[in-house]
Amino acid sequence: MRDFTEIFDNAKTASLQVARLSTQEKNTILLKLSEKLIQNTENILEENAKDIINFTNNNFENLDMIDRLLLKEERILGIANEIKNVAKLHDFVGEKISEQKMESGLTIKKMRVPLGVIAMIYESRPNVTIDAGVLAFKSGNAIILKGGKEAEFSNQILAKLFREVLAESGIKNAVQLIENASREDTAELLKAKGKIDLLIPRGGKGLIKFVSENSLVPVIETGASVVHTFIDESADFEMAKNIIINEKTRRVSVCNALDTVLIHANIAEKFLEYIVPELEKVNVVIKRPSELSEITVETLDELFSTEYLRSAITLHIVDNIEEALEHIKTYSLGHSESIVTENQKNADIFLAEVDAACVYHNASTAFSDGAQFGLGAEIGISTQKLHARGPFALEALTSIKWVITGNGAVRV
């Protein structure tokens, strides 16, 4: 097992250095990184090809998972352009949120400051290496990255390029990648209380559950979801179809993709006749409770708890909005939930009572994204309530410091 003492010490030193950088200095480095990625596109693709070959050779013939892992020229260009967009975003570090003069003579300012050292444990997507690193850097933090072994070569070259750009500006270890990581390495990150200020797991339910249950470091949960859309009895069928198809097929392997459609019993027969052929046209595999080989509490729970991340969907009939709300309460992971209805009263009930980071009325859950919310790039969608909820963007990567100045004031 590797010695993490140096890694943690380097991250702390780097966090202090990055926190002192001006907005212009940070943005200049980000623009250099954007150009560096474009210049090294061929090298990145070569390393990514190694990951794809390893993945397929290990009998993981999962096309949707390969899509999450795959980097193409246009995707690298997209990552590079997103870095430029981050450079344009407001820098919250050093922002004065409020200021007040007290009767005691004290001036009290509420300031926004970096968190310090962030660690991120993530799966599959190599773009997260850049996305997370860029957002941490822009918000004045250092970051320690532990990616999935399936993206090992891709993560290594992306982190290497980032570190080279930082080194050119005299900044070392603001971005560190744990290479060839083991479970023991993960355990070291989880128990690094006092060394790491925030730990962010991004991936499947298993990863997030393990991290949240075992970490001594404060955790923000992102990623895992079971997304529902409730088709109410007053829903416009064409609108419902367009929303469902968009939620399910735009990108099947993302966390805001639709998993379960709940259909009001009063329209179920007609709506199923309408929607099933439309789903079949776009090669979506349909799952229904009635088709289970054995219907038990356990098999139903397994079906309704499934986050597909592929071209599959569950269709389930409910008697009314109350049953839909109860179903979502039971199986939602608090990410994104939607209702399609022309009944404003039902829409208001749904939006008020569903306990999720993002709730929608007559709109696709595919919009659960920092850029779509006007926040710019995000590190994930937080499904918890403390510190940050929803798109986990630049502002959420900062904390608060109270700055108090006086002229010899003492408290009576």
C-alpha positions, 0 to 999 in steps of 0.5 A: 500500500502506498504512503499517502502522507506525501500526497496529502501534504502536497495537496494541502500546500497546493491548496494554499497556493491555488487559493492565492491565485487571482481570477485572471491567473486561474483563467489563463491557466485554464485556457492553456489547458484547453489548447493543450488538450486539443494539441494532444488529441491524437495522444489522448485517443491512443490511450483511450483506445487501450482502455476500450480494448481492455474493457471489451477483452474482459467480456464487458460487452456493454455498449452503453458502458463503452459509450461512457468510457469512449473519447472521440475527437468531438468529445475532446473538443467538447471538453476543451470548449467546456474548459473555456466556458469555465474560464468565463464563469464568475469566480466566487472566491473572495466574494463578499456576501454581506457586510454589517457594522455592529454597535460594538464597533465591529465590522463583520463580513461574510466572505466566500473562500475555497474548501481546501483539499477535495478528493473525488472517487469516480467510475468510467467517465475519463472526462471527469478527470478534467471536469473535476480538476478544472472546477476544483482549480477555478474555485481555488481548491486542490484535488486528489482524483481516483478514477475507475480502473476501466479508464486507467490510461485515459485518466493518466494522460489527462491528468498528466497534461493538466499537471504539465500546464500547472507546472508551467505556471509554477504550480505543483500538485494542485491536481493529483491522480492516484494511479493503479489504485487498490481498495486499500487506497480507497480506504486511505482516502475515506479515513483521511479526516483532517487531510481532505476537506470534502470527498465526492463519490460519483458513480453507481449506487454501490460506490456511493453507498460504500463511500457514504457508509465508510467515510470519516471525511465529509461526503457529498453524494452525486450520481446515482438515481432512479428517475421517474416520470408520472403520466397523469390522466390529463397528460397530453399524449404527444407531449408525454411521448416527446418527454419520455423519448428525450429522457430515455434516449438522449444519453442512456448512460447518464444519471438524469436518464429516465428509468421508470414511467408511472402511468395513471390507470384511467389512461393506461390502456390507451397510453400504453397502446400509444407509447410502446410502439414509439419506444420500440421504434428507438430500440428501448427494452420495456420492462413491466411487473406483469412480465416477471417470472415470479412476482414477489416483494423482492422481485418488484423491489429489484425491478423498481430500484433499477437504475438502467444506464442503458436502453431499457425502461420500466412501465408501471400503472398506478391508480392515482397521483397519491400512489405515484407519489408513494412509489417515488417516495419509496424508490427515488434516490432524490435526483430528478423526478417529473410529472406530465399533466395539464392539471395544475393542482396535481402539478403543484402537489407533485412539485411540493411533495416529491423529495428530490433535488430537481422536480419537473412539470411538463419537461424532460429530466435531461435538463438536470445539468449545471449548464442548463441551469445557468450555473456552468459546468458541474461536478455532478448532481448532489442528491443530499440536502446539506451544503449543496443540492442539485447541480454541484457547480463552482459556488458549491465548491466554496465555503464561508469565512467570517471576517471581523475587524475592530479597533480594540473592541472587547466584549462586556 
